């Protein structure tokens, strides 16, 4: 079996080295979706103020949308690009999300105490990871048009609003890139931004986000923090940037690994950062330690609520570069299901093998759409000792996947966490509220409309597992069952009973 596993991984490495099965740029992906019937075109010019958002919401996950003209901008806009699991899998050149998850599982040799990313680097299949880091190129399509200094005007982009309460357009689909002040190691992720002026953006980083730690270092040094907002490019990049990964993980390397082809990167024009060469638009700038904050909001969130006005990180824009004929990618806020929630749910499924490294007894989990794939989580586990469900809950809240799950339900391995009826049945039959419901305080979710702003927020867990000895006193009820022998007997004799088709 070990030899077969090595063969599969070596084949995986060769596919990465030889180019893999992936999309070079956003235009390639859009064209393929059109041929597959997954892209609808809207030719009439539409209003960027909520009309784009409302059209997208009504189409739902049925298809991505390509708008020919938005407001005063002649730049096409694509929305709901990754709004279904099948389109997300397609972005990586895979048939299904399960295939993506298998790519991760294949790369993981038997677990060791260190973190999974370090484990990949020290595994015997190092040639696979070595083929994935970005390739530095001298120039790229993302810099065919360059606007610097006074030529910068973000209002030329087809920026949209999603709710009447929003005072300014927001950008939700950008991958923000920065770097550690000391090591220059890159850091990338997906965070929302709001337009504050022709050359100013408010970044919605929160205290628990890794960029805030890096920013504190830059401020202590009295140095400007470089930032680049990447829009478009290889479609695999945004899902990986939204994935709940440790801050030590290089997002661009992992995106290359999962799509089986390294990303090409080019040096920024006004900042010392590397950005994807095939991006549609790159917004470059910095955070000034002297003026690092501003007021922004309200802004529409994935829960269909608007954040209150708040202090955000201020980005001073120094350059906007783009393709000669760019397409602006937009992600729409609002009531789930929406694109952001679909991506978060999908990447949770893809990275299940990695979560299992941190929680070995975990079998599966679900982040339901009704909780915006954020505020409600169901975990199934292989339970073998008393109190184990509480330990699993504590471990889960310590991970980014479940950090803001204010409702955590733990069930046994024979309960499907994706089946709400099974989960509710487990809660109804296994839970004593006085014994099996417990709470935990953690960082408040800035997107939770029910939470107090700032400070701590309270989470609640429900242990809906069957109770073992030591977890309850008195006689323990057992599940009623006729047994396999009787089930086989009735199956074999069903036609003899004369009761119609066998159920």
Phi and psi in degrees as a GROMACS rama.xvg file:
@    title "Ramachandran Plot"
@    xaxis  label "Phi"
@    yaxis  label "Psi"
@TYPE xy
-62.2765  -39.8525  UNK-2
-64.5401  -40.7606  UNK-3
-63.5937  -39.9848  UNK-4
-63.4457  -43.7739  UNK-5
-61.3909  -38.0483  UNK-6
-63.5881  -43.5072  UNK-7
-62.3497  -43.4864  UNK-8
-67.752  -41.0438  UNK-9
-62.2857  -39.0574  UNK-10
-63.6004  -40.7157  UNK-11
-58.8436  -44.8175  UNK-12
-62.4135  -40.9409  UNK-13
-64.6964  -37.3342  UNK-14
-65.1422  -38.0787  UNK-15
-63.6881  -46.9709  UNK-16
-63.9014  -37.3138  UNK-17
-86.7786  0.835552  UNK-18
116.519  -19.2502  UNK-19
62.7871  -162.422  UNK-20
-123.764  88.3653  UNK-21
-148.938  170.979  UNK-22
-98.7401  130.969  UNK-23
-68.4141  -38.1861  UNK-24
-152.489  176.374  UNK-25
-63.4717  -39.0878  UNK-26
-60.3685  -40.2665  UNK-27
-61.4074  -42.0082  UNK-28
-67.1445  -43.6935  UNK-29
-60.6226  -44.2534  UNK-30
-62.0672  -42.385  UNK-31
-66.5749  -40.2064  UNK-32
-63.4401  -37.7324  UNK-33
-61.9788  -43.5641  UNK-34
-66.9941  -28.2722  UNK-35
-87.7947  1.21052  UNK-36
75.9161  19.8346  UNK-37
-104.112  8.27673  UNK-38
-132.428  127.182  UNK-39
-109.65  142.397  UNK-40
-106.793  136.156  UNK-41
-114.119  105.032  UNK-42
-81.3474  -39.9126  UNK-43
-62.6398  146.557  UNK-44
-67.6625  137.57  UNK-45
-122.63  163.944  UNK-46
-86.3933  131.378  UNK-47
-69.6874  -16.6536  UNK-48
-85.5845  86.9095  UNK-49
77.5962  -20.2778  UNK-50
-66.0313  -44.592  UNK-51
-58.4427  -43.9849  UNK-52
-63.9736  -44.1712  UNK-53
-67.9982  -40.1211  UNK-54
-60.3409  -45.4429  UNK-55
-62.9768  -42.2029  UNK-56
-62.0403  -39.6132  UNK-57
-71.6347  -30.6849  UNK-58
-72.2987  -32.5182  UNK-59
65.8937  -146.703  UNK-60
-85.1196  6.04872  UNK-61
-61.1234  -38.74  UNK-62
-164.333  160.98  UNK-63
-79.0927  160.392  UNK-64
-124.204  132.274  UNK-65
-115.303  111.154  UNK-66
-92.3881  128.38  UNK-67
-73.0502  -30.817  UNK-68
-154.392  136.592  UNK-69
-129.936  114.496  UNK-70
59.2353  -135.993  UNK-71
-83.201  -7.89855  UNK-72
-87.36  139.197  UNK-73
-90.518  0.915816  UNK-74
-77.2055  126.759  UNK-75
-61.4527  153.472  UNK-76
-128.629  134.162  UNK-77
-114.439  133.73  UNK-78
-129.149  156.096  UNK-79
60.3796  30.3567  UNK-80
-59.3618  -41.4506  UNK-81
-115.339  38.9448  UNK-82
-85.7117  10.3717  UNK-83
-144.105  150.053  UNK-84
-57.4067  -35.5416  UNK-85
-68.7443  -34.1243  UNK-86
-73.9039  -31.8581  UNK-87
-65.0141  -47.6603  UNK-88
-59.0379  -42.049  UNK-89
-61.4857  -35.378  UNK-90
-60.0509  -26.2294  UNK-91
-97.3543  4.56046  UNK-92
73.3117  27.1764  UNK-93
-114.062  158.669  UNK-94
-80.6429  -38.8002  UNK-95
-141.212  165.443  UNK-96
-66.4054  -31.0556  UNK-97
-62.2212  -35.759  UNK-98
-64.9204  -39.1905  UNK-99
-63.5159  -43.5603  UNK-100
-61.909  -36.2202  UNK-101
-66.9486  -32.2819  UNK-102
-61.9476  -39.4434  UNK-103
-66.9843  -48.5447  UNK-104
-61.4271  -36.4198  UNK-105
-63.2955  -33.6072  UNK-106
-80.2709  -11.3068  UNK-107
-95.3524  111.426  UNK-108
-76.6422  177.764  UNK-109
-50.1768  134.878  UNK-110
-55.4135  143.668  UNK-111
-130.094  165.718  UNK-112
-61.8942  -27.6818  UNK-113
-72.767  171.967  UNK-114
-64.3173  157.452  UNK-115
-66.4944  -34.4528  UNK-116
-69.6304  -41.1078  UNK-117
-62.7329  -34.99  UNK-118
-62.6319  -40.8813  UNK-119
-61.5055  -40.6386  UNK-120
-68.3515  -27.276  UNK-121
-103.301  0.783185  UNK-122
-71.1081  161.248  UNK-123
-67.5935  -10.0104  UNK-124
-101.003  40.8657  UNK-125
-61.1785  -26.6609  UNK-126
-62.0969  -27.1847  UNK-127
-65.3423  -49.4671  UNK-128
-68.3057  -34.7472  UNK-129
-64.3091  -24.7673  UNK-130
-82.709  -10.5903  UNK-131
-93.5474  -29.501  UNK-132
-55.4416  151.598  UNK-133
-57.3098  148.314  UNK-134
-100.625  124.112  UNK-135
-79.6938  126.174  UNK-136
-119.781  160.728  UNK-137
-75.9323  -32.7522  UNK-138
-149.404  162.419  UNK-139
-152.381  160.646  UNK-140
-56.8875  -25.7561  UNK-141
-66.3523  -10.6215  UNK-142
-120.549  27.4409  UNK-143
-66.0812  -35.1375  UNK-144
-119.802  129.439  UNK-145
-126.879  125.185  UNK-146
-116.575  122.343  UNK-147
-121.987  154.257  UNK-148
54.6379  -122.369  UNK-149
-69.6254  -13.3672  UNK-150
-79.9352  -8.51536  UNK-151
-75.7113  127.284  UNK-152
-151.418  100.548  UNK-153
-64.7377  -17.1403  UNK-154
-71.0058  -10.7825  UNK-155
-74.3757  -18.9739  UNK-156
-78.2848  151.055  UNK-157
-78.9323  61.1836  UNK-158
-70.1825  143.532  UNK-159
-122.745  159.875  UNK-160
-114.261  150.354  UNK-161
-112.59  -8.20331  UNK-162
-151.911  152.913  UNK-163
-65.7223  -23.0396  UNK-164
-75.7304  -18.7586  UNK-165
-69.5555  127.397  UNK-166
-86.9329  -13.3366  UNK-167
-155.71  151.073  UNK-168
-61.7956  153.863  UNK-169
-122.826  156.896  UNK-170
-119.17  117.683  UNK-171
-111.927  -15.1673  UNK-172
-103.036  13.8144  UNK-173
-88.1851  142.422  UNK-174
-95.8718  115.411  UNK-175
-88.4308  130.996  UNK-176
-118.478  132.477  UNK-177
-143.29  -167.959  UNK-178
-151.883  154.036  UNK-179
-66.6588  135.301  UNK-180
-63.371  -32.632  UNK-181
-88.8546  -55.9953  UNK-182
-87.5405  -17.3729  UNK-183
65.1653  15.0583  UNK-184
-66.5895  131.053  UNK-185
-72.3385  151.827  UNK-186
-134.592  131.451  UNK-187
-136.881  150.002  UNK-188
-172.36  174.936  UNK-189
-108.293  114.603  UNK-190
-133.279  150.074  UNK-191
-78.3024  152.491  UNK-192
-135.042  157.845  UNK-193
-132.847  140.171  UNK-194
-69.3198  126.13  UNK-195
-115.682  -5.87894  UNK-196
171.62  174.487  UNK-197
-59.9642  -24.6897  UNK-198
-135.757  31.7453  UNK-199
-138.479  135.116  UNK-200
-130.184  142.737  UNK-201
-98.5994  122.65  UNK-202
-97.4097  128.053  UNK-203
-89.4591  61.9334  UNK-204
-81.8313  148.064  UNK-205
-117.321  166.725  UNK-206
-56.1202  -30.5553  UNK-207
-84.4478  -8.49543  UNK-208
-76.321  139.546  UNK-209
-58.9279  -36.3897  UNK-210
-58.1878  -27.9443  UNK-211
-68.0993  -33.7029  UNK-212
-67.1362  -42.2543  UNK-213
-64.8936  -39.9773  UNK-214
-62.4797  -39.8673  UNK-215
-59.819  -35.6099  UNK-216
-68.5597  -43.619  UNK-217
-61.4305  -42.9616  UNK-218
-63.5879  -40.8673  UNK-219
-64.3819  -28.0709  UNK-220
-86.366  -11.7669  UNK-221
71.9847  26.8425  UNK-222
-110.724  152.776  UNK-223
-77.2671  138.994  UNK-224
-93.9353  118.689  UNK-225
-74.6288  141.572  UNK-226
-141.267  139.751  UNK-227
-131.482  130.154  UNK-228
-103.252  115.57  UNK-229
-101.587  124.043  UNK-230
-115.064  124.688  UNK-231
80.471  -160.856  UNK-232
100.667  -161.426  UNK-233
-55.1443  126.694  UNK-234
-64.9996  -13.3491  UNK-235
-76.0026  -16.3165  UNK-236
-68.8451  -46.3329  UNK-237
-62.2078  -45.9824  UNK-238
-58.8823  -40.3424  UNK-239
-67.7443  -36.5333  UNK-240
-65.5896  -26.0303  UNK-241
-89.2413  -11.0855  UNK-242
-67.2631  145.775  UNK-243
-78.9247  77.0729  UNK-244
-104.822  155.551  UNK-245
-61.4236  150.04  UNK-246
-64.2062  -16.6115  UNK-247
-76.9165  -10.7251  UNK-248
-82.1603  132.099  UNK-249
-81.765  109.076  UNK-250
-59.5193  -42.0207  UNK-251
-68.8226  -35.3237  UNK-252
-65.0937  -45.2806  UNK-253
-66.956  -37.5249  UNK-254
-61.4915  -42.3803  UNK-255
-63.2374  -38.4993  UNK-256
-64.1441  -45.8094  UNK-257
-74.6436  -31.5491  UNK-258
-88.4865  -2.27949  UNK-259
67.8128  31.1124  UNK-260
-162.124  127.219  UNK-261
-62.9184  150.865  UNK-262
-81.305  142.743  UNK-263
-88.7505  134.963  UNK-264
-126.912  153.83  UNK-265
-133.33  152.094  UNK-266
-68.267  139.231  UNK-267
-62.9346  157.999  UNK-268
-83.8449  -26.8872  UNK-269
-128.508  -2.27366  UNK-270
-133.96  153.597  UNK-271
-86.989  67.6708  UNK-272
-137.254  154.059  UNK-273
-101.284  133.759  UNK-274
-126.502  155.225  UNK-275
-59.5512  126.765  UNK-276
-65.9165  -26.3862  UNK-277
-94.5149  11.9723  UNK-278
-63.1587  156.165  UNK-279
-79.4756  -47.0655  UNK-280
-141.306  139.264  UNK-281
-128.942  124.899  UNK-282
-104.763  115.781  UNK-283
-105.703  150.364  UNK-284
178.497  -157.862  UNK-285
-154.666  162.541  UNK-286
-105.492  119.46  UNK-287
-82.6937  126.194  UNK-288
-61.4443  -23.3511  UNK-289
-78.3617  -35.7015  UNK-290
-131.689  78.5786  UNK-291
-97.6623  -8.03457  UNK-292
-132.371  162.568  UNK-293
-155.89  172.543  UNK-294
-97.7091  136.015  UNK-295
-143.832  167.542  UNK-296
100.986  170.541  UNK-297
-64.4871  153.751  UNK-298
-136.862  137.137  UNK-299
-71.657  133.564  UNK-300
-106.209  171.401  UNK-301
-65.0684  -7.88864  UNK-302
-97.1201  8.59726  UNK-303
69.4767  21.8811  UNK-304
-115.532  164.835  UNK-305
-111.58  134.788  UNK-306
-66.4942  148.939  UNK-307
-70.334  166.91  UNK-308
-63.418  135.998  UNK-309
-151.144  168.639  UNK-310
-82.8688  130.437  UNK-311
-129.437  171.657  UNK-312
-80.4355  133.02  UNK-313
-95.1979  124.889  UNK-314
-106.735  121.338  UNK-315
-89.5699  119.727  UNK-316
-86.4592  128.766  UNK-317
-110.949  -18.232  UNK-318
-158.765  147.326  UNK-319
-130.128  115.689  UNK-320
-115.496  151.507  UNK-321
-161.489  171.947  UNK-322
-67.4443  165.898  UNK-323
-64.1046  -34.8991  UNK-324
-132.252  76.0673  UNK-325
-79.2454  158.414  UNK-326
-116.15  129.689  UNK-327
-89.7992  118.911  UNK-328
-87.1559  132.565  UNK-329
-124.324  141.905  UNK-330
-115.912  129.045  UNK-331
-94.235  130.692  UNK-332
-79.2674  170.231  UNK-333
132.173  -171.496  UNK-334
-65.4896  132.461  UNK-335
-68.3139  151.495  UNK-336
-76.9342  138.707  UNK-337
-142.291  175.713  UNK-338
-59.6093  -42.8563  UNK-339
-61.2403  -43.9504  UNK-340
-66.8929  -39.5526  UNK-341
-61.8305  -43.7593  UNK-342
-62.8151  -45.7051  UNK-343
-62.339  -42.3104  UNK-344
-63.9965  -44.149  UNK-345
-63.987  -44.1794  UNK-346
-70.1366  -27.5239  UNK-347
-61.0606  -41.7264  UNK-348
-67.0291  -41.5143  UNK-349
-62.6835  -40.6719  UNK-350
-95.701  16.7193  UNK-351
-53.9504  -42.1641  UNK-352
-58.7373  -31.0153  UNK-353
-76.2552  -37.0451  UNK-354
-63.4359  -36.0336  UNK-355
-65.5357  -25.1653  UNK-356
-65.3047  -36.4734  UNK-357
-82.5155  -30.7597  UNK-358
-126.697  85.4092  UNK-359
-58.5078  -31.8287  UNK-360
-81.3518  -3.44784  UNK-361
-67.9039  136.175  UNK-362
-103.125  -48.0042  UNK-363
-162.776  168.264  UNK-364
-152.677  162.303  UNK-365
-137.891  143.023  UNK-366
-117.782  92.2661  UNK-367
-61.8537  150.248  UNK-368
-62.2795  -35.8882  UNK-369
-64.8415  -17.9748  UNK-370
-101.878  20.2335  UNK-371
58.1189  28.3399  UNK-372
52.6073  35.4538  UNK-373
-148.079  -44.7809  UNK-374
-100.534  -4.95958  UNK-375
-139.142  131.236  UNK-376
-138.877  143.658  UNK-377
-123.093  125.298  UNK-378
-119.162  131.091  UNK-379
-103.205  143.272  UNK-380
-140.256  156.612  UNK-381
-92.1531  101.957  UNK-382
-96.2056  132.688  UNK-383
-139.121  0.955979  UNK-384
-150.831  158.687  UNK-385
-63.3246  140.424  UNK-386
79.8962  1.34372  UNK-387
-65.7944  -34.5156  UNK-388
-63.5383  -36.1512  UNK-389
-66.6406  -37.5563  UNK-390
-66.9269  -39.2661  UNK-391
-63.1998  -41.3437  UNK-392
-62.2395  -43.8446  UNK-393
-62.8134  -41.6058  UNK-394
-65.4946  -39.972  UNK-395
-63.4267  -45.0773  UNK-396
-64.5434  -19.2709  UNK-397
-83.9021  -2.70494  UNK-398
-106.409  151.618  UNK-399
-64.4019  -30.2387  UNK-400
-56.5219  -39.2123  UNK-401
-116.631  11.1432  UNK-402
-55.8146  -37.9895  UNK-403
-108.129  19.1577  UNK-404
-76.3651  95.914  UNK-405
-77.7561  -7.89527  UNK-406
-132.08  115.79  UNK-407
-121.006  121.806  UNK-408
-112.914  125.402  UNK-409
-107.882  125.256  UNK-410
-126.392  167.931  UNK-411
-75.5229  165.585  UNK-412
-65.7452  -21.211  UNK-413
-85.3516  3.91979  UNK-414
-104.764  127.613  UNK-415
-79.0201  113.481  UNK-416
-66.0359  -16.5362  UNK-417
-86.7842  -8.1311  UNK-418
-102.83  103.996  UNK-419
-61.6619  -33.2913  UNK-420
-64.6171  -42.9388  UNK-421
-64.8281  -40.7697  UNK-422
-64.2283  -46.0973  UNK-423
-66.2514  -34.8424  UNK-424
-63.9896  -38.656  UNK-425
-65.2297  -41.0726  UNK-426
-62.6924  -44.0464  UNK-427
-66.0199  -34.1808  UNK-428
-97.2711  -20.918  UNK-429
-113.59  -8.00244  UNK-430
-104.481  128.384  UNK-431
-105.598  109.903  UNK-432
-53.7807  -34.1277  UNK-433
-70.6328  -21.702  UNK-434
-108.857  -34.4917  UNK-435
-108.63  5.67908  UNK-436
-113.172  127.171  UNK-437
-143.892  160.512  UNK-438
-123.22  166.448  UNK-439
-151.979  138.924  UNK-440
-99.6697  137.861  UNK-441
-151.878  -176.245  UNK-442
-56.7929  135.898  UNK-443
-67.8465  141.581  UNK-444
-80.773  120.747  UNK-445
-66.0996  -16.7815  UNK-446
-102.405  9.61813  UNK-447
-91.4152  112.156  UNK-448
-67.7398  -17.1277  UNK-449
-92.389  -11.6854  UNK-450
-88.0716  154.077  UNK-451
-69.6767  143.824  UNK-452
-71.1793  130.649  UNK-453
73.1012  178.702  UNK-454
68.0787  -144.687  UNK-455
-103.659  151.65  UNK-456
-121.879  153.672  UNK-457
-101.298  134.852  UNK-458
-112.195  154.267  UNK-459
-127.756  137.986  UNK-460
-118.665  146.554  UNK-461
-121.216  117.907  UNK-462
-86.2064  97.1699  UNK-463
-102.391  26.1041  UNK-464
-85.7839  158.431  UNK-465
-65.875  136.003  UNK-466
-83.967  137.146  UNK-467
-96.7785  174.312  UNK-468
-59.6725  132.411  UNK-469
99.3329  -13.3828  UNK-470
-102.638  -10.5665  UNK-471
-154.647  151.816  UNK-472
-99.2734  161.796  UNK-473
81.2122  -169.125  UNK-474
-71.6085  143.404  UNK-475
-104.371  126.641  UNK-476
-71.1198  148.755  UNK-477
-119.758  156.234  UNK-478
-71.9692  132.002  UNK-479
-70.2409  132.669  UNK-480
-154.357  137.103  UNK-481
-84.2494  -18.1016  UNK-482
96.6671  157.804  UNK-483
-66.2504  -34.4041  UNK-484
-62.8025  -45.9527  UNK-485
-67.2067  -38.0071  UNK-486
-61.8797  -42.941  UNK-487
-65.0792  -39.8459  UNK-488
-60.0725  -48.4629  UNK-489
-65.9931  -37.3948  UNK-490
-62.6159  -45.3937  UNK-491
-66.5563  -30.5653  UNK-492
-99.9541  5.455  UNK-493
-59.1341  -44.595  UNK-494
-62.5257  -33.438  UNK-495
-64.5093  -29.7959  UNK-496
-70.9392  -24.5599  UNK-497
73.1794  35.7485  UNK-498
-106.805  18.0095  UNK-499
87.6914  -165.191  UNK-500
-56.7954  144.142  UNK-501
-71.2895  128.33  UNK-502
